[in-house]
């Protein structure tokens, strides 16, 4: 089984390109995942996996996610290699099937929880409507 779930913050804005023949969007970005603290309370550092997503997922990432945003990734690990200057370079990427936006904020990564209502209209994707308290069953 090759399945991975990660939660972390983007280290920079995603890089998006389009395939020459298929014009499929490809987004690449790196997230920082905190390792937590050891038994002595010392910080154990962080990991920085490379994430790749395709198609509509890549387009949504380009539009709504920026440096500092908290995201949840579901996907698989893929390894590969290529040659650079006669030396073999090995790669490990997470191919994201799903990217969830876990915090609010503008594209620059700053979050504002104090009063999200004024800018909520701008962040609602097409085809969706704003919910009111009457729409929620609990």
Protein Blocks (a to p, Z undefined) as FASTA:
>chain_A
ZZdddddddfbdcdddddfklopacddddddddebjafkopaebjaddddddehjllmmm
mmmgcehiacddddddddddddeehiacdddddddfbdcdfbgcdfkopacfklmmlmmm
mmpcghiacddfklpmZZ
